Amino acid sequence: MLAKTDQVSLPAGKAFTVEGVCVNDVAGRARLTMRLNGNQVLETTRTDSLDNGVQANITSGPLVWIANINLDYAGYAIVGLFFASWLIAIAVWRFGRIESRWSAHLASD
């Protein structure tokens, strides 16, 4: 358990707001604050940092390669692959005479 707080009563039939913030502070400690209708109901600090969740410490293999992909250029790569496959399909259809081969085969049946 990270923290305890006193029992809080919520207004029956009325709207309320809950705000929760969990951050690392300058000293590297994790700080959790919760507010109910703007009033602070919980604040606690851990001596260790949050470390951005669970880390698997993977240092090699395909997952590292995937994690290092620059997402700024991933869209351009996808569009480029689509365009290249389109050009290859047009070239195969045009120079391979796919339409004439299929029509000749169907006409002879």
GIJO-V970874 format. One record per pair of residues at least 4 apart in sequence whose ideal C-beta (glycine too) atoms are under 8 Angstrom apart, sorted by the first residue. I is the first residue (numbers start at 0). J is the second residue. D is the distance in Angstrom with one decimal. If there is no record, write none. Layout:
I/J/D, I/J/D
This chain:
1/31/6.0, 1/43/5.9, 1/45/6.9, 2/31/6.3, 2/41/5.7, 2/42/7.8, 2/43/3.4, 4/33/7.4, 4/40/5.5, 4/41/4.2, 5/40/7.6, 7/35/5.9, 7/40/5.3, 9/15/5.7, 9/35/7.6, 10/15/5.9, 15/35/6.5, 15/36/5.4, 16/34/7.9, 16/35/7.4, 16/36/5.8, 16/37/7.3, 17/33/7.1, 17/34/7.3, 17/35/5.8, 18/33/7.0, 18/34/4.4, 19/31/7.4, 19/32/7.3, 19/33/4.8, 19/34/7.8, 20/30/7.9, 20/31/7.3, 20/32/4.9, 20/33/7.8, 21/29/6.7, 21/30/7.2, 21/31/4.8, 21/32/7.9, 21/49/6.8, 22/29/7.5, 22/30/5.8, 22/49/7.8, 23/27/6.3, 23/28/7.0, 23/29/5.9, 23/30/7.6, 23/48/4.8, 23/49/5.5, 24/28/5.3, 24/29/7.9, 24/30/5.3, 24/44/7.7, 27/47/7.8, 27/48/4.8, 28/44/5.2, 28/45/6.1, 28/46/5.7, 28/47/7.3, 28/48/6.8, 29/44/6.9, 29/45/4.2, 29/47/6.7, 29/48/5.8, 29/49/4.7, 30/42/7.4, 30/43/7.4, 30/44/5.0, 30/45/7.8, 31/41/7.0, 31/42/7.1, 31/43/5.2, 31/44/7.7, 31/45/7.9, 32/39/6.6, 32/41/6.9, 32/42/4.9, 33/39/7.4, 33/40/5.5, 33/41/4.2, 33/42/7.7, 34/38/6.2, 34/39/5.3, 34/40/6.6, 35/40/4.9, 50/54/6.2, 57/62/5.2, 57/63/6.0, 58/63/6.5, 59/63/5.8, 60/64/7.5, 61/65/6.2, 62/66/6.2, 63/67/6.4, 64/68/7.5, 68/73/6.1, 69/73/7.2, 72/76/6.1, 73/77/6.5, 74/78/6.4, 75/79/6.1, 76/80/6.4, 77/81/6.5, 78/82/6.3, 79/83/6.2, 80/84/6.3, 81/85/6.3, 82/86/6.4, 83/87/6.4, 84/88/6.3, 85/89/6.5, 86/90/6.3, 87/91/6.3, 88/92/6.3, 89/93/6.0, 90/94/5.7, 91/95/4.8, 91/97/6.7, 92/97/5.0, 92/98/7.0, 95/100/7.7, 96/100/5.8, 97/101/6.3, 98/102/6.1, 99/103/6.1, 100/104/6.4, 101/105/6.2, 102/106/6.1, 103/107/6.6, 104/108/7.3
